[in-house]
Amino acid sequence: MSVYNAEVVDLFAGGGGFGLGFSQAGFRIKVAIEIDRDAARTYSANHRSTIVLEEDIRNIGYTDVTKFVKNPRVVIGSPPCEPFTAANPNRMEDPADRLYVDPAGQLTLEFIRLVGELGPEVFVMENVAALAEEPLRSYIEREFKRVGYDVYFNVLHAEDYGVPSRRRRVFVSNIEIKPPKLRLRTVREAIGEMPPPDGGLLPNHETPTLSPKKQMRIAKLKPGEALMKYRGAGGFYENYIRLVWDDVAPTVMGSRRFVHPEEHRLLTVREQARLMGYPDWYIFYGSKDAQYNQVGESVPPPLAYAIALEVKKQLTGAPA
């Protein structure tokens, strides 16, 4: 593939899954901003040519970015989803409060502010699909209008783009994004031929420890069964789920753990990363929980790549 040199700024960059997809499509990620130390380290290690600013985005302005990239053509990012997701049991009751009162929800407004300051040709903001529902949809439209943009709410399913796990997300953008769909990939295709954990052959491929009691309970799980459920704002959510070989995995989350389809153990970070479409060379840093969080809270790279190709078509006026 010929290299396409459009420069990108990655906000709320996390461990770099969104940026990886854009890099694979030929874009240059010039600057990434991420407040979490472990995630910033992961991003730096895997995106060697990107300047990673470990900083609170509320302290970042136009000049902080443009000292590294004068006129970014694309801005991408994933503000925190916790204020909006139904999986959060502490989500605020009023949708307006989720955006305007919750400090984490206000970070979405910071994304919009920086888009307005930087003035990219294209921006893409990822979050849970609840942002595409009223009344949040109208609030988001109004805020982007204030900084000069009309927006589309592109609701996409990661499993339609080569990701072997389910994930429904909205990508708010000033362009319509409709990538061509690919065939479904199963758990077996993702992790079926992996070497055993703990052998040192793959990074982040160490078996998580379990209490003897939990180990015994996991051994009794049938494919598709969950060891426990927890209550979110929108109902009950399963955790410690035994995967099914010939199906797509459930949604990977930072706090969710999966049980191997046959073996009586949890999936390693590397296996969960494969369920999100990460290549094996991509290394995650920090504690085990931090690594799982970076995987589960990211944009799956194959989905990011599909989106990046649509952005490239928009910028070049030609097929990707």
N, C-alpha and C positions, 0 to 999 in steps of 0.2 A: 504494500500500500504506500502510495506517495505521502510524504509528510505534509500536513496542513498546519501552517504556523499561526493560526489565530490564537491570541493570548487569552487566558482564562484566569479569573479570580475565584477561589473556592472558599466560601464562607461557612462557618460551622462545619469544618472539613472532616471532623472525626478521624477515623483511621485511614480514610482515603479511598473508599470504594467508589464514590461518585467521580472523584478525580481520576482514578485508574481507568474507568470506562472511557472518559474523555481523552486521556493520554493514549489509550489503545486505538482511538479513532484518529489520532494524529494531531490533537490540540496540544498546546503548550500551557501547562498549569504554572503560571508565574508566581502567584502568591496564594498561600493557604492560611486561614486564620482559625485557630482552634485553642480553646482555653484549657482543655484537659491535658495534663502533662504526658500521660502514657499514650494517649491518642496522637498527640503532636509528635512524640518520638517515633511512633509507628509510621506516621505520614512521612517524616523526614527520612527514615531509613529506606522506605520503598519508593520515594519520589525524590531522587537525588538532586535534580535540577530545579526543584521548587523551593522558594523561600517560605518557610513555615514560621508564622508569628504566633507564639504561645501567649495569647492575650485575650482579655475580655473584649468582645466585639463592641460593647458600649463605649469603650475607650478608643475605638478605631474610627478614623475619619478619612476623607478624600485624600489628604496629603500623605497619610500613613501608607496608603496603598499605591498612590501614583509615584512615589519615590522609587518604586520597584517596577511598575508597569504603567506607562503614560496613558494609554487609551485601551483598556481591556475591552475586547469585543464581546466577551461572554462572561457572565457572572452566574455561578451555580452555588447551591448550598442547601443545607438541611437543618433549619432551626429546630429546637427541641419539640418533640411531639407529645411529651407527657401531659401538657395542659389540655390537649385536645382528644387524646385517645380514650376510648371507652374501657381500655384495659387498666386505666389508672383509677383506683378506688377513691382517690382524693381529688378527682377532677372537680372544678368549680361548677356549681349548678347552672349558673347563667352563662350562655355562650359568649356574651359580650365581656364578662369578667375574665373568661379564659384568655382572651386576647389582650384586653386593656388593663386588667388588674393583676393577674398572676404574673409575677416577675419573669418566669420562664416563658409565658405566652407573649410578653412584651418583646421578647427577642425576635419574634417574627416581624415586628414593627422595625426593629433595628436592621434586619435584612432589607426591608423595603426602603428604609432611609438610605442605606449604602447603595442600593440599586439606583435611587434617584440622584445621588451624588456622583456616581461613576458613569452613569448614562450608557450602559452597554447596548449593543445592537440586539442581543438576545440575553435573557436571563431565564433560569429554570430553578424553581424553589420546590423542594420535595417535602412532603409531610403526610400525615395520615389522611385518608379520604374524607374524614369528617370536615375538613376545610372546604370541601366542594359542596357541602350541604348548607342550606339556609338555617340561621341567619349569618353564619360565619362567612359564607361565600360573598354576601353583599358587603360585609365589613372589609374583607380582603380586597374586593374590587374597588371600593372607595379609597382605601389607603394607597393602592397602586395608581389610581387615577390622580391622586394628589401629587405624585412625583412624575406624572407624564406618561403613564402606560395603561393601555387596555390589556386585559388578561384573559387567558383560556385556562380552564380547569381540566387538565388531561389526566383522567383516572386510568391507570394502567395496572395490569396484573403481571408480576415478575415471571410467573411460570409460563407466560406466553412468549417469553423472549430468552429461553434457554436456561432459566434458573430452576434448579431441581427442588424448589420449595415455594410454597404459596406466599404471596405478598401483594396486597392491594394498597396502592398509594396514589396520591394526587401529585402531579407535577404542574405547579402554577407557573405559567410562562406567558410571554407576549407573543408567542407563536403557537399554532396548533401542532401537537405532537402525536402522530399516529404511525409508529414503526410497524413494518410488516411482521406478522407473527411467525414464530418458529414452532417446531414440534416440542411436545412435552419431554422433559428429561426426568428420569426416575431416581429414587434413592440408590438403587442398584448401580445405575450408570455413574452416579456421583462418587460413591464410596465402596462399591463392591469389590474392587481390585486393589484396595489400599494395603500397604504392608501393615503388619501388626503394630499397635502402639508401643511406645517405650523402647523401640529399637534404635532410635537415633537416626533413622533414614529420612524422616521428614521433620521440619520445624513445627513447633506447637502441637506435637502429636504424642502427648503424654496422658495416660489414663487418670482421670479425676478420682480423688479418693472419696469413698463412701463409708458411712457407718455400717457395721455388720447388720444391724436391723434393717436399714434401708436396702442393703445388698440382698437380703433374703426376700424382701417385698418385691424388688425389681425382678428377681428371678422368676416370679410367678406371673409377670405381665405377659399377656398375649399381644400379638401385633395390633397396633392401633389403640391399645389401652393406655390409660394414664394413671400414674401413681397417685396424683393429687390434683385438686382443683382449688382455685382461689377466686375470690370475688373481685371483679372490677366494677367500674361505674356502669357498664353496659351488660352485666351478667357474669357468668362464671367462665373461667379460662383454665385450660388444662396445662399441667406441667409434668415433667418426667414421663414423656410419651414414648412408648416403644414404636419405632418406625416400621413401615411396611415396605418391603423390598421393591415391589413393582408399582409403587405409587409415588406421587410427588409428596415431599415432606410438608408438614404443617409450617406455619409462619415461624421463622427464626426470630427470636427476641433476645434482648440482652440478658434477661433473667430466666429465660426458658432453657431447659436441658432436655436432651433427647436420649433415649435408650437405644442401643444398637439393635437392629432387627433380629439378630440371633444370639449374640453374646450378652451376658448379664453384666453389662457395664454401661456407663454413660459415654456418649460420643466425646471425642477429644475436640479441642478448639479447631484443629486442622480439619476434622471431619465436618464440623458445623460450618467452617469456612468454605468447604467444598459445596455444601448445600446452598451457599450464597453465590457460588460461581467464582470464588477467588482461586487464582493459580497457586500451586504449592510453593513457589518461590516467595510469595508474599508473607512476610514475617510480622507477627503481632507481639508487642512489648507490654510490660506491666505484669500485674498479678494475674492469676488465672481468671478471676472474675472480670478484671479489666479487659482481658483478651476476648472473653465471651461477649462482653458489652460492645466492644469495638466491632465485632462481627455482626451481632444482632441488631445494632442500631444504624447500620450503614445502608447505603443504596447498593444493591447487588451489582457488581461490575458488568455482567452481561446486559442487564437492563440499562445501566448508565451508558454502555457502548451503543445500544440501539437508539437511545435518545440523542447521543452525541452525533450519530450519523444523520439524524433528522435536522439537528442544528446546523451541521455542515452543509446540508442541501440548502437550507435557508440562506446561509451566508454566501455560498458560491453561486446559487441559482442553477445548480446542476446536480444530477444524481450523485449520491455518495459513492 
